[in-house]
Structures are given as C-alpha cells and as structure tokens.
Amino acid sequence: MKIVFLDAKTIGEDIDLSGFDKLGEVVKYGFSTIKEARERTADADVVILNKVPVNEESIGKADKLKLVCVTATGTDNLDKAYLEERGIAWRNVTGYSTESVAQHTFAMLLYLLEKLKYYDDYVKEERYISDTVFTHFAEAFHELSGLSFGIIGLGNIGRRVACIAEAFGMKVFYASPSGSAPQEGYTQVDLDTLYRTCDIISVHAPLNKYTEGLINADALRKMKSSCIFLNLGRGPIVNEQDLADALDEGTIAAAGLDVLRAEPMSPDSPLRNMKDSRRLLITPHVAWASIESRTRLMSTILGQVEEFFR
C-alpha cells in the first residue's frame, strides 16, 4: 500500500505519524498544488490531505486510489460526485477539536475582557516600578458572572462553550441561522434578540447559505456598544469591512477572530491596519490546533485507514 500526504505541514511536525509506516510506503509532501497533486497521487492507494482540492484535475491519474482522508471536518474541497463515479471512498473527522476550540474561545474572551494587553504593557514598560499605589486599574473590566453569552451555532463546540460559560455564572442563549428546532436544555432566541441583548456573542457555525455574510453592518449596529464579538466558525461569516468600521466607530467594544475571509491573511484585509489589541485580537486559525487535538485527529485518520483495508 502507498499512502501519500499532500499537505503534511497542515498537521504540524510535532505529531507522531509513525503508525502509518506500519501500513505500507508513506510519502509526505509539505504542500501541494493541484498540478503537483496530480503527479504525486498517480500511484497512491490512500491520499491524506487537508486543503488540497480533490477532483479530476488533481487525482485524475490516480488509477489505484481507493481512499481519500481529509484531516478536517469540512469537505468542501472534495468533488464527491467524481469520487463516487470513480468508486473512491472518502473520510473526514468530526469532534476532534471541540475542547481546543472551546478553550481558545475563552482565552480570547478573557484577553479582551480584562484588557490584558494593556496591563501586561503597563508592567513591561516599567510604569509599575515605584508607582504610588499597589494596584493600577485605569482600564476597567467586568466579571463574566451575570453577563449574557450568545452563541451562534449550537453544535458540539457551541454546546461545550455553553457549558463553560454557565460555569462562569453567565446566562447562555443561542440562535440558529438555519432555523433548526430548539435543543432541549438550551435557551433559543432569534438572531435579532441575541444581537440586542447579549454581552458576548460567539460564532461556532459552519459556512453555508444561512451564515455567509451573516455578521454585517446591520447585525453589528444591533449589538450593544459594550459587546465583545468572537468568530471561531468560518471567516466569510463576517463582513470584515463592516467589522472594521464598527470597531473604528465604537459600535461594539472589541472583537476576537480566529478565522478570516482569506487565510493566510490578505494584504488587502480591512483589518490589517488595526493594531489596537484591546479592540481587536486575531489569531491565525489556531483554535483547533492543540497538540491533543491534532494527535486525536491523526489517530482517528490512522484508524479509518486500518478499518477500510481490514
């Protein structure tokens, strides 16, 4: 058996992939273009990838190919009709990053809420040395307890975030952009109510026809001026120009983003020149990527390959 990794760098070099070596010949490429993938998969039995498009152009020469494994939950890069026509199976992985993304959600929230950038700079810039008072609280912040936390998209990650928010003593509400039926044990509201009433709003929804461009100028205007907005779903859910304008104008208090419309970040991004980390925190699509999460992901992929050929 020959197993080909087309974009192994998306997994990270600190994850043990030696289990695949026991199954056959393993070839790892850091990244692959569609043209490169066409040549690199020509004699592969299994292809493992994250972002590389899988279609006739990229795997058209792969006459032996039996299985495509996506190291992610989303499968938008797969031409499923073409795979079915060729009789090639595919697998993806769900649930592996729930704890990691939920943890990152609150890391971002607490960074913004408690003005940690300001206070760290205050000490690092040595303004705390020989200050007149033992404490310094020029930047006010609030407790989470008693605040309202609004979640857009109540899947596995959204439910885990809700649980943590409740542990902080927050009142949790959620909205479903697609209008799905209420989930028992959670308080569902419509989007307008969530925008108007929640102190923190966090997106954990997939990108689809209901969510693309959902957070736009109209939605942002409905939010409280004290609202902290977080997006850990997909970048195109947010209109980035509208968000930049809302932050500049003080329409909302702050935003934390782990996903962007273009990844890596476009040089033309309207968020590029916003350097105030008290208002805007951006991380490079890393919420999913704890060591445990990536290890869990690849362990699942290994099991999928073993099971398929067993």
C-alpha positions in Angstrom: 0.0 0.0 0.0 1.2 3.5 -0.7 0.0 6.4 1.4 0.5 10.0 0.2 0.2 13.0 2.5 -0.3 16.0 0.2 -0.1 18.9 2.7 1.5 17.4 5.8 2.6 20.8 7.2 -1.0 21.5 8.0 -0.8 18.8 10.6 2.4 20.0 12.2 5.8 18.4 12.5 5.4 17.7 16.2 2.8 15.0 15.7 3.8 11.3 15.6 2.8 9.8 12.3 4.9 6.7 12.6 1.8 4.5 12.9 1.2 4.9 9.1 4.6 3.4 8.3 3.3 0.1 9.6 0.7 0.1 6.8 2.9 0.5 3.8 5.0 3.0 2.0 4.4 6.6 3.2 5.3 9.7 1.3 4.9 13.1 2.8 4.7 16.4 1.0 4.6 19.7 2.9 2.2 21.4 0.5 0.9 20.5 -3.0 -0.6 22.5 -5.8 -3.3 20.8 -7.9 -0.8 20.2 -10.6 1.7 18.7 -8.2 -1.1 16.6 -6.6 -1.9 15.0 -10.0 1.7 13.6 -10.3 2.1 12.8 -6.6 -1.1 10.7 -6.4 -0.5 8.8 -9.6 0.4 5.5 -7.8 -1.2 6.2 -4.4 -3.7 3.8 -2.7 -4.5 6.3 0.0 -4.3 10.1 -0.1 -4.4 12.2 3.1 -4.9 15.9 2.9 -6.5 19.0 4.4 -7.0 21.8 1.9 -5.9 20.4 -1.5 -8.9 20.2 -3.9 -9.8 16.6 -4.8 -11.2 16.4 -8.3 -10.5 15.1 -11.7 -7.7 17.6 -12.2 -5.8 16.7 -9.0 -6.3 12.9 -8.9 -7.2 12.0 -12.5 -4.1 9.9 -12.9 -4.5 8.0 -9.6 -5.7 4.7 -11.1 -5.0 2.8 -7.8 -6.6 5.3 -5.5 -9.1 3.7 -3.1 -9.4 6.1 -0.2 -9.2 9.9 0.4 -8.9 11.0 4.1 -9.5 14.7 5.0 -7.7 15.9 8.1 -10.6 18.1 9.0 -14.4 18.2 9.4 -15.2 20.3 6.3 -15.2 18.5 3.0 -15.9 21.4 0.6 -12.7 20.6 -1.2 -13.9 17.2 -2.3 -15.7 16.6 -5.6 -17.9 13.9 -4.1 -19.7 13.2 -7.4 -16.4 12.5 -9.1 -15.2 10.3 -6.2 -18.5 8.3 -6.4 -18.1 7.9 -10.1 -14.6 6.5 -9.6 -15.6 4.3 -6.7 -13.2 6.1 -4.4 -14.2 6.2 -0.7 -13.6 9.3 1.5 -13.5 10.0 5.2 -13.4 13.1 7.3 -13.1 13.6 11.1 -15.6 15.3 13.5 -15.4 16.2 17.2 -11.6 16.1 17.5 -11.1 19.8 18.2 -14.1 20.6 20.5 -12.1 21.0 23.7 -9.3 23.0 21.9 -11.7 25.5 20.2 -13.8 26.0 23.3 -10.7 26.7 25.4 -9.4 29.2 22.8 -12.8 30.9 22.8 -12.4 31.8 26.4 -8.7 32.6 26.1 -9.7 35.3 23.5 -12.6 36.5 25.5 -10.6 36.9 28.8 -7.7 38.6 26.9 -10.2 41.2 25.6 -12.5 41.5 28.6 -9.7 42.0 31.2 -7.6 44.3 29.0 -4.6 42.0 29.4 -2.6 43.6 26.7 -2.8 47.0 28.4 -1.9 45.6 31.9 1.0 43.5 30.5 2.4 46.5 28.7 2.0 48.7 31.8 4.3 46.4 33.7 6.7 45.5 30.9 7.1 49.2 30.1 8.2 49.6 33.8 5.4 52.0 34.6 4.6 49.9 37.6 8.0 50.4 39.1 7.8 52.8 42.0 4.2 53.6 41.3 2.3 55.4 44.1 -0.4 52.7 44.6 -0.1 48.9 44.9 -2.7 48.5 42.2 -3.5 50.1 38.9 -6.9 49.9 37.2 -7.0 52.6 34.6 -8.7 50.2 32.2 -12.0 49.0 33.8 -13.3 45.4 33.2 -16.2 43.4 34.3 -16.8 39.9 35.8 -18.2 37.3 33.5 -20.7 36.2 36.1 -24.1 37.6 35.4 -23.3 38.6 31.8 -25.2 37.2 28.8 -23.4 34.9 26.4 -24.9 34.5 23.0 -23.8 31.5 20.8 -24.5 31.4 17.0 -24.4 27.7 16.0 -25.0 25.1 18.8 -23.1 22.1 17.5 -20.6 20.1 19.6 -18.3 23.2 20.1 -21.2 25.5 20.7 -22.6 23.2 23.4 -19.2 22.9 25.1 -18.8 26.7 25.1 -22.2 27.0 26.6 -21.2 24.6 29.4 -18.1 26.6 30.2 -20.0 29.9 30.1 -22.5 28.6 32.6 -19.7 27.5 34.9 -18.6 31.2 34.9 -22.1 32.1 36.0 -23.2 33.5 32.7 -26.7 33.4 31.2 -26.4 31.5 27.9 -28.6 32.0 24.8 -28.2 30.6 21.3 -29.6 31.3 17.8 -29.8 29.0 14.8 -29.3 30.9 11.5 -30.9 28.0 9.6 -33.9 28.0 12.0 -33.3 24.4 13.3 -35.6 23.1 16.0 -34.8 24.1 19.7 -32.4 21.9 21.6 -33.5 20.7 24.9 -31.7 22.2 27.9 -30.7 25.4 26.0 -32.5 28.8 25.5 -33.0 29.5 21.9 -33.7 33.1 20.7 -33.9 34.7 17.3 -30.8 36.4 15.9 -32.1 39.9 16.5 -32.8 39.2 20.1 -29.3 37.7 20.5 -27.7 40.7 18.9 -29.6 43.2 21.0 -29.3 41.5 24.4 -26.0 39.6 24.7 -22.8 41.0 26.2 -20.7 38.4 24.4 -21.5 36.9 21.0 -19.5 33.9 19.8 -19.9 32.3 16.4 -19.4 28.5 16.1 -21.4 27.8 13.0 -20.4 26.3 9.7 -20.2 28.3 6.5 -23.4 27.8 4.4 -26.1 29.8 2.7 -27.5 30.8 6.1 -24.3 32.1 7.6 -22.2 33.6 4.8 -22.1 37.4 5.4 -24.3 37.0 8.4 -22.4 39.4 10.6 -22.6 42.6 8.6 -23.2 46.3 9.3 -26.9 45.7 10.1 -26.1 42.9 12.6 -23.3 44.9 14.3 -25.5 48.0 14.7 -27.9 45.9 16.7 -25.3 44.8 19.2 -24.5 46.6 22.5 -21.7 49.1 22.4 -20.1 47.1 25.2 -20.4 43.8 23.2 -17.4 41.6 22.6 -17.8 39.7 19.4 -15.9 36.4 18.7 -15.7 34.4 15.5 -14.3 30.8 15.7 -16.5 29.5 13.0 -15.5 30.4 9.4 -14.1 33.7 8.1 -16.7 34.5 5.4 -19.4 34.6 8.1 -18.2 38.1 8.9 -18.1 41.1 6.6 -14.6 42.2 7.5 -15.0 45.8 6.2 -18.2 46.2 8.3 -16.5 44.8 11.3 -13.5 47.2 10.9 -15.9 50.1 10.6 -17.8 49.0 13.7 -14.6 48.8 15.7 -13.4 52.2 14.4 -16.7 53.8 15.3 -17.1 52.2 18.6 -20.3 50.4 17.6 -19.1 47.4 19.6 -16.3 47.2 22.2 -14.0 44.6 20.8 -13.7 41.6 18.5 -11.7 38.3 18.6 -11.2 36.4 15.4 -9.5 33.0 14.8 -10.7 32.8 11.2 -10.6 35.3 8.3 -12.2 35.5 4.9 -8.8 34.8 3.3 -6.3 32.6 5.0 -3.4 33.4 5.2 -4.5 37.0 5.8 -4.8 39.1 2.6 -2.7 42.2 2.3 -5.9 43.9 1.3 -7.7 42.9 4.5 -9.6 45.9 6.0 -8.5 44.6 9.4 -4.8 44.7 8.6 -4.1 48.2 9.9 -6.0 47.9 13.1 -3.2 47.5 15.7 -5.0 48.1 18.9 -5.0 44.7 20.6 -7.5 46.0 23.2 -10.1 46.3 20.4 -9.1 43.6 18.0 -7.4 40.2 18.6 -6.7 38.0 15.6 -5.1 34.5 15.9 -4.1 32.6 12.7 -6.7 29.8 12.6 -5.1 28.1 15.6 -8.0 27.4 17.9 -8.4 23.8 16.7 -4.7 23.0 16.9 -3.7 22.0 20.4 -1.3 19.1 20.5 -4.0 16.9 21.9 -6.5 17.9 19.2 -4.0 17.2 16.3 -2.9 13.9 17.9 -6.6 12.9 18.2 -7.2 13.8 14.6 -4.4 11.8 13.2 -5.1 8.8 15.4 -8.6 8.8 14.0 -7.4 9.0 10.4 -5.0 6.1 11.1 -7.9 4.1 12.4 -10.0 4.9 9.4 -7.3 3.7 7.0 -6.8 0.5 9.0 -10.6 -0.2 9.2 -11.1 0.5 5.5 -8.5 -2.1 4.4 -9.3 -4.6 7.1 
